[in-house]
Structures are given as structure tokens and as C-alpha cells.
Amino acid sequence: MERFKIQFTDAQFDDLHSRLDSTRLAPCSQDSYAHGISIELLQTLLEEWRRYDWAPKQDDLNRWDQYLCDFDGQQVHFFHIPSERADAPTVLLCHGWPDSFLRYAKLFGEMQDYNLIVPSLPGFAFSTPPPSGYANNAEVSKVWFRLVHDVLGYRHFFVSGGDMGRGVASYMTADHPEAVLGLHLTDVGLVSDLISRPDQELNEEELTYKRDAQRWLRLEGAYINIQSTKPQTLAFSLADSPAGLAAWWGEKYHAWSDWEYFQLQDLLDALTLTWMTNTGATCIRMYHGNSFDLPPLRPSDIKAPVGIAAFPKDVLPAPQSWIEKNYPVIRFDKMDFGGHFTALENPEGFAQSLTAFIGDVLQ
């Protein structure tokens, strides 16, 4: 385990600014967001990114303990922020795509009654992909368990996640019921069982979900197919063009967040971290691993208590009744605002839900 600090060079920023200055935009349709990101949002992003100052964010992140650790040829980057409380519960926080550890960074100074562990997924930020080039949620869960249990020495802990982090957290909970005290989720993913079942077998809430999901997959789901089947072709655009990265990610942040409350600064942080680490290409590879190599996992495989923090603008929230019927839910919190990026958008609501859930389990 090796201590780590984030440090990007002036030369890296000079290169970024040069590329932004020489951007050639594509001809655009007049249908705002109908065919992808709007030209207005992309131009705003590029202009703000050119003026953006990363230094304050870097200084803030470097206040907290970070490390690199090698696992069988795979470098894992993580934050480990122990509490001063001797009896503090330990929480592993698992992010998804298109984001990073930044999803939880606003919690670092607010949850000091807990031992926080926040790793970067393979191919994200400063974590390298495994030697095979691709990983899936089940494989990552095994590495994260070794990190928390074997390297850091926590024998019992809570785990929370959303998006791919939800999958990682769920596999870990199913595989290690002796260690995971509770599972806190911000989504349960696409419910294929409801999408594939005949209409007559579904109640009204489930039928609405099925129709919404089918429409969403038809209109919004192309990125899943691209990143699952041909990630390397897309990778060259994400690695070579900051405008390409801003368009690919900006569209998702606009569509998946509670945009009315979203802070553009958070998106600029995410774009800068991804551009500087050249991980726009590698962070999409888990879609391939999850599409072709992922072992099955059923909600019934999870025996630990489950808490849900449901954000109103998240992507296709599953019906509450279905979740409570299929998972061992002991707490279901509905957030006032926020979307797919959960603790990045509404850190106070996320922290309150997680804290209350831990309290329910430990009481």
C-alpha cells in the first residue's frame, strides 16, 4: 500500500487548452436533445472548461488519505478516511459510470463518525484495468473485499453503491454475509424480470415500469450496446478529443441528473479528472465485462438487511413494491431531489439515509 496525491502538470493543462481552442464542432440539428447533447450545452461546457481552475478541487481532495495498492497486477486507487471514533462503523462506497470517487467526495468532511473507504473502479481515475483488460461487477467485488477485509483489516462493514457500484456491492453482500452488515443501494438496476414478463402478469405500477423501460431502452439505451460490444472504437474519440468526452458525458449528466439542482462545477470536475487520467476510454470497458462475463445474481441471494435511498430523477427507478417484495428491505427513503449521481447531487440526503440505515441495523 503506497500513499498517493493527485498532481496534474501545467503541460497537461496546456495540452487540454490547446485542444479546446481548436475544437471543430459537428453540424447540428435544431432539435435540442432529441438526437443527443444540445449544441448550446456543449458550447457552454467547452467555454466553461477553458476557464476552469482545477487547483482548488485538487487541494481539497489531497486533504484526505489516498493510496495505491497492487492486486495481482491491477493497480487500485482508493481513499481511506478513518474516523477518530474507536467504535466507528466502516462503510465501503462504490461508484458507477459516468463518474468516479467524486460521487462521494462531498461526504468526506461530513461523515467523520464513520470509517470511509472509496475505491476507484478498474479503469477509472487512477485505478488501472486488470491484466485481461476487462472486469465485471463480480470480479471487482472480490478485489474490493480483499481491500477492505484483508488489506485494511475491517472484519465487519457496510457497503453502499449505485449504478455499477450497486452491482459490486450486491455481489459482495451475497458472497460474504459473514462480513457485510448491511447493503445500502440507490438503485437496483434494470429489472429484466418485469420487462420480459407478459403484461397480464403485472400490476399497474409494474406495467408502467415495463413500458417506461422499453421506451427508455429504445430512445436512450444505445450507449449500453456501444460500450458493451465495441468499446475500443469509441475509446479513440474519448481519449483524443475533450469535446468528444464533454459531449458523451455531458449528455448523460443532463439526462440522468436532477438538472434543475445540478452544479456545472461538478461536471467540470468529472471531465477534468477523466481527461487528465486518460480514462474516458478504459472506464467504459466494464460494460463489456458485465454484458458477456457476469455470473447470475438474484435478489434472493442477498441475506443482509437492505436500505434504499430513492432519488426522484434517477434513471428508471424500479417500483417500490417490487423492491420490497424481492429484497430484504428494512428502510426505504425517498429523497426530495437528486438523480443518478446521488451523493454528488444531494450529499445531505444521501448521508441522512445511509446514517439512518446503519443506525437501524446496529440498534
C-alpha positions as CSV (number, residue, x, y, z in Angstrom):
1,M,0.0,0.0,0.0
2,E,1.5,3.3,-1.2
3,R,0.4,6.8,-0.3
4,F,-0.8,8.9,-3.2
5,K,-1.5,12.5,-4.0
6,I,-3.2,13.9,-7.1
7,Q,-0.9,16.0,-9.2
8,F,-1.5,17.1,-12.8
9,T,1.1,19.2,-14.6
10,D,0.9,22.6,-16.4
11,A,1.9,20.8,-19.6
12,Q,-1.2,18.6,-19.3
13,F,-3.5,21.7,-18.9
14,D,-1.7,23.5,-21.8
15,D,-2.5,20.5,-24.0
16,L,-6.1,20.4,-22.9
17,H,-6.5,24.2,-23.5
18,S,-4.9,23.9,-27.0
19,R,-7.3,21.1,-27.9
20,L,-10.3,23.1,-26.6
21,D,-9.2,26.1,-28.5
22,S,-9.0,24.2,-31.8
23,T,-12.3,22.3,-31.4
24,R,-14.2,21.7,-34.6
25,L,-17.9,21.2,-33.9
26,A,-20.2,19.0,-35.9
27,P,-23.2,20.3,-37.9
28,C,-26.2,20.1,-35.5
29,S,-29.9,19.6,-35.9
30,Q,-32.3,22.1,-34.4
31,D,-33.9,19.5,-32.1
32,S,-32.5,20.3,-28.7
33,Y,-31.5,17.0,-27.1
34,A,-33.6,15.0,-29.5
35,H,-30.6,13.5,-31.2
36,G,-28.0,13.8,-28.4
37,I,-26.5,16.7,-26.5
38,S,-27.6,20.2,-27.5
39,I,-25.1,22.5,-29.1
40,E,-26.0,25.1,-26.5
41,L,-25.0,22.9,-23.6
42,L,-21.8,21.6,-25.4
43,Q,-20.7,25.1,-26.2
44,T,-21.3,26.2,-22.6
45,L,-19.3,23.2,-21.3
46,L,-16.4,23.9,-23.6
47,E,-16.3,27.6,-22.7
48,E,-16.5,27.0,-19.0
49,W,-13.9,24.2,-19.2
50,R,-11.5,26.5,-20.9
51,R,-11.8,28.9,-17.9
52,Y,-12.0,26.2,-15.3
53,D,-9.4,26.1,-12.4
54,W,-8.8,22.5,-11.2
55,A,-6.3,23.6,-8.4
56,P,-8.9,24.2,-5.6
57,K,-10.5,20.8,-6.2
58,Q,-7.1,19.0,-6.2
59,D,-6.2,20.7,-3.0
60,D,-9.5,19.7,-1.4
61,L,-9.1,16.1,-2.5
62,N,-5.5,15.9,-1.4
63,R,-6.6,16.8,2.2
64,W,-7.8,13.2,2.5
65,D,-5.7,10.0,2.7
66,Q,-5.4,8.2,-0.6
67,Y,-3.5,5.1,-1.6
68,L,-2.5,2.9,-4.4
69,C,-2.4,-0.9,-3.9
70,D,-1.5,-3.7,-6.3
71,F,-3.8,-6.7,-6.7
72,D,-2.3,-9.3,-9.0
73,G,-1.1,-6.8,-11.5
74,Q,-4.0,-4.4,-11.1
75,Q,-3.4,-1.0,-9.5
76,V,-6.3,0.1,-7.3
77,H,-6.6,3.7,-6.2
78,F,-8.7,4.4,-3.1
79,F,-9.5,6.9,-0.3
80,H,-9.3,5.6,3.2
81,I,-10.6,8.1,5.7
82,P,-10.7,6.6,9.2
83,S,-12.8,8.1,12.0
84,E,-11.4,9.3,15.3
85,R,-14.1,7.3,17.0
86,A,-12.8,3.9,18.2
87,D,-16.3,2.3,17.6
88,A,-17.0,3.9,14.3
89,P,-18.8,1.7,11.7
90,T,-17.0,1.1,8.5
91,V,-18.6,2.0,5.1
92,L,-17.4,1.0,1.6
93,L,-18.8,3.4,-1.0
94,C,-19.0,2.1,-4.6
95,H,-19.4,4.4,-7.6
96,G,-20.6,3.8,-11.2
97,W,-20.4,5.4,-14.7
98,P,-20.0,8.1,-15.9
99,D,-18.5,9.2,-12.7
100,S,-15.8,8.3,-10.2
101,F,-14.9,8.6,-6.5
102,L,-16.1,12.2,-7.0
103,R,-19.7,10.9,-6.5
104,Y,-18.9,10.7,-2.7
105,A,-16.2,13.3,-2.2
106,K,-18.7,15.8,-0.7
107,L,-19.2,13.3,2.1
108,F,-15.6,13.1,3.2
109,G,-15.9,16.0,5.7
110,E,-19.5,15.3,6.7
111,M,-19.3,11.6,7.7
112,Q,-16.4,11.7,10.1
113,D,-18.2,9.3,12.5
114,Y,-17.5,6.5,10.0
115,N,-14.5,4.9,8.5
116,L,-14.9,5.6,4.8
117,I,-13.4,3.6,2.0
118,V,-13.9,4.8,-1.5
119,P,-12.1,2.9,-4.3
120,S,-11.9,3.8,-8.0
121,L,-13.3,1.1,-10.3
122,P,-10.9,-0.6,-12.7
123,G,-10.0,1.8,-15.5
124,F,-11.4,4.8,-13.6
125,A,-9.3,7.7,-12.4
126,F,-6.0,6.2,-11.0
127,S,-7.1,2.5,-11.0
128,T,-5.8,0.5,-13.9
129,P,-7.8,-2.2,-15.7
130,P,-6.9,-5.8,-14.7
131,P,-4.3,-7.5,-17.0
132,S,-7.2,-9.0,-19.0
133,G,-8.3,-5.5,-19.9
134,Y,-11.9,-6.0,-18.7
135,A,-13.6,-6.6,-15.4
136,N,-17.1,-7.2,-14.3
137,N,-19.0,-6.4,-11.1
138,A,-18.5,-9.8,-9.6
139,E,-14.7,-9.7,-10.1
140,V,-14.4,-6.2,-8.7
141,S,-16.4,-7.2,-5.6
142,K,-13.7,-9.9,-4.9
143,V,-10.9,-7.3,-5.1
144,W,-12.8,-4.8,-3.0
145,F,-13.4,-7.4,-0.4
146,R,-9.7,-8.2,-0.2
147,L,-9.0,-4.5,0.1
148,V,-11.4,-3.9,3.0
149,H,-11.1,-7.2,4.8
150,D,-7.5,-8.3,4.2
151,V,-5.5,-5.1,3.5
152,L,-7.3,-2.6,5.7
153,G,-8.4,-5.2,8.3
154,Y,-12.1,-4.4,8.7
155,R,-13.9,-7.7,9.6
156,H,-17.4,-6.2,9.5
157,F,-18.6,-3.3,7.4
158,F,-21.4,-1.8,5.5
159,V,-21.4,-1.3,1.7
160,S,-23.3,1.2,-0.4
161,G,-23.5,1.7,-4.1
162,G,-25.3,2.9,-7.2
163,D,-25.1,2.0,-10.9
164,M,-22.2,-0.4,-11.4
165,G,-21.4,0.2,-7.7
166,R,-24.7,-1.3,-6.9
167,G,-23.7,-4.5,-8.7
168,V,-20.4,-4.6,-7.0
169,A,-21.9,-4.0,-3.6
170,S,-24.6,-6.7,-4.2
171,Y,-22.2,-9.4,-5.2
172,M,-20.0,-8.7,-2.2
173,T,-23.1,-8.8,0.1
174,A,-24.2,-12.2,-1.4
175,D,-20.7,-13.7,-1.3
176,H,-19.8,-12.5,2.2
177,P,-22.8,-12.5,4.6
178,E,-20.4,-13.1,7.5
179,A,-18.7,-9.7,6.9
180,V,-21.3,-7.3,5.3
181,L,-23.6,-6.0,8.0
182,G,-25.9,-4.2,5.6
183,L,-26.3,-3.2,2.0
184,H,-27.4,0.4,1.1
185,L,-28.5,1.0,-2.5
186,T,-29.5,4.0,-4.6
187,D,-30.9,1.8,-7.4
188,V,-31.5,-1.9,-8.2
189,G,-30.7,-1.6,-11.9
190,L,-32.9,-2.5,-14.8
191,V,-35.4,-5.1,-13.7
192,S,-35.3,-7.5,-16.6
193,D,-37.9,-9.8,-14.9
194,L,-40.5,-7.1,-15.2
195,I,-39.5,-6.1,-18.7
196,S,-39.8,-9.6,-20.1
197,R,-43.0,-10.8,-18.3
198,P,-46.4,-10.7,-20.1
199,D,-48.5,-7.6,-19.4
200,Q,-51.3,-9.6,-17.8
201,E,-48.9,-10.8,-15.0
202,L,-48.0,-7.3,-13.9
203,N,-49.8,-4.9,-11.6
204,E,-50.4,-1.3,-12.7
205,E,-47.2,0.0,-11.2
206,E,-45.1,-2.8,-12.7
207,L,-46.8,-2.4,-16.1
208,T,-46.0,1.3,-16.1
209,Y,-42.4,0.5,-15.3
210,K,-42.2,-2.1,-18.1
211,R,-43.5,0.4,-20.7
212,D,-41.2,3.2,-19.5
213,A,-38.2,0.8,-19.6
214,Q,-38.9,-0.4,-23.1
215,R,-39.2,3.2,-24.3
216,W,-36.1,4.3,-22.5
217,L,-34.1,1.4,-23.9
218,R,-35.3,2.3,-27.4
219,L,-34.6,6.0,-27.1
220,E,-31.7,6.2,-24.6
221,G,-30.0,2.8,-24.4
222,A,-27.7,2.9,-27.4
223,Y,-24.7,3.7,-25.2
224,I,-25.1,0.3,-23.5
225,N,-24.7,-1.6,-26.8
226,I,-21.8,0.6,-28.0
227,Q,-19.9,0.3,-24.7
228,S,-20.6,-3.4,-24.4
229,T,-19.7,-4.5,-27.9
230,K,-17.3,-2.0,-29.4
231,P,-15.8,0.0,-26.6
232,Q,-12.4,0.3,-28.3
233,T,-13.7,2.1,-31.3
234,L,-15.4,4.7,-29.1
235,A,-12.3,4.9,-26.9
236,F,-10.2,6.8,-29.5
237,S,-12.6,9.7,-29.6
238,L,-12.9,9.9,-25.8
239,A,-9.1,9.8,-25.5
240,D,-8.2,12.3,-28.3
241,S,-11.0,15.0,-28.1
242,P,-12.1,16.9,-25.0
243,A,-15.1,18.0,-27.0
244,G,-16.0,14.4,-27.7
245,L,-15.6,13.5,-24.0
246,A,-17.7,16.5,-22.9
247,A,-20.4,15.6,-25.4
248,W,-20.6,11.9,-24.4
249,W,-20.6,12.6,-20.7
250,G,-22.5,15.9,-20.8
251,E,-25.5,14.3,-22.5
252,K,-25.7,11.7,-19.7
253,Y,-25.3,14.1,-16.9
254,H,-28.0,16.3,-18.3
255,A,-30.4,13.4,-18.9
256,W,-29.7,11.4,-15.7
257,S,-29.3,14.2,-13.1
258,D,-31.8,16.4,-11.4
259,W,-30.6,19.1,-13.7
260,E,-32.5,21.9,-12.1
261,Y,-30.4,21.5,-9.0
262,F,-27.2,20.2,-10.7
263,Q,-24.0,22.2,-10.3
264,L,-22.0,22.6,-13.6
265,Q,-18.8,22.7,-11.5
266,D,-19.3,19.0,-10.6
267,L,-19.4,18.1,-14.3
268,L,-16.3,20.1,-15.0
269,D,-14.5,18.3,-12.1
270,A,-15.6,14.9,-13.6
271,L,-14.4,15.8,-17.1
272,T,-11.1,17.1,-15.9
273,L,-10.3,14.1,-13.8
274,T,-11.2,11.8,-16.6
275,W,-9.4,13.7,-19.3
276,M,-6.2,14.1,-17.2
277,T,-6.0,10.4,-16.4
278,N,-7.0,9.4,-19.9
279,T,-9.6,7.1,-18.6
280,G,-12.6,8.1,-20.7
281,A,-11.6,5.1,-22.8
282,T,-10.8,2.5,-20.1
283,C,-13.8,3.3,-17.8
284,I,-16.3,2.1,-20.4
285,R,-14.8,-1.4,-20.6
286,M,-16.7,-2.8,-17.6
287,Y,-19.8,-2.6,-19.8
288,H,-18.2,-5.4,-21.9
289,G,-17.4,-7.4,-18.9
290,N,-20.8,-7.0,-17.4
291,S,-22.6,-7.9,-20.7
292,F,-20.7,-11.1,-21.5
293,D,-19.0,-12.5,-18.4
294,L,-21.2,-11.6,-15.4
295,P,-22.4,-14.6,-13.3
296,P,-26.1,-14.5,-12.3
297,L,-27.2,-12.9,-9.1
298,R,-30.7,-12.9,-7.8
299,P,-32.2,-10.5,-5.1
300,S,-32.9,-13.7,-3.0
301,D,-29.1,-14.3,-2.8
302,I,-28.8,-11.2,-0.6
303,K,-29.5,-12.0,3.0
304,A,-28.2,-8.9,4.7
305,P,-30.5,-6.0,5.6
306,V,-31.1,-3.6,2.7
307,G,-31.7,0.1,2.8
308,I,-32.8,2.1,-0.2
309,A,-32.3,5.8,-1.0
310,A,-34.5,6.5,-3.9
311,F,-33.7,9.7,-5.9
312,P,-36.6,11.0,-7.9
313,K,-34.6,11.9,-11.1
314,D,-32.6,8.6,-11.3
315,V,-32.7,6.5,-14.4
316,L,-35.8,4.3,-14.4
317,P,-36.4,3.8,-10.7
318,A,-37.9,0.3,-10.1
319,P,-41.3,0.1,-8.4
320,Q,-41.0,0.3,-4.6
321,S,-43.4,-2.6,-4.2
322,W,-41.3,-4.8,-6.4
323,I,-38.1,-3.9,-4.5
324,E,-39.7,-4.5,-1.1
325,K,-41.1,-7.8,-2.3
326,N,-37.7,-9.1,-3.6
327,Y,-35.1,-7.6,-1.3
328,P,-34.8,-7.8,2.5
329,V,-35.6,-4.1,2.8
330,I,-35.7,-2.6,6.3
331,R,-35.6,1.1,5.2
332,F,-36.9,2.9,2.1
333,D,-36.1,6.6,1.9
334,K,-37.5,8.9,-0.8
335,M,-35.1,11.8,-1.5
336,D,-36.6,15.3,-2.1
337,F,-34.3,15.9,-5.1
338,G,-31.4,14.4,-6.9
339,G,-30.7,11.9,-9.7
340,H,-28.4,9.2,-10.8
341,F,-25.3,10.8,-9.3
342,T,-26.9,10.6,-5.8
343,A,-24.4,11.8,-3.2
344,L,-22.8,14.2,-5.7
345,E,-26.2,15.9,-6.3
346,N,-27.7,15.6,-2.8
347,P,-25.0,14.7,-0.3
348,E,-27.1,15.7,2.7
349,G,-30.0,13.5,1.7
350,F,-27.7,10.6,0.9
351,A,-25.8,10.9,4.2
352,Q,-29.0,11.1,6.2
353,S,-30.4,7.9,4.5
354,L,-27.1,6.0,5.0
355,T,-26.7,7.1,8.6
356,A,-30.3,6.2,9.5
357,F,-29.9,2.8,7.8
358,I,-26.8,2.0,9.7
359,G,-28.5,3.0,12.9
360,D,-31.4,0.7,12.1
361,V,-29.1,-2.2,11.6
362,L,-27.0,-1.6,14.7
363,Q,-29.8,-0.7,17.2
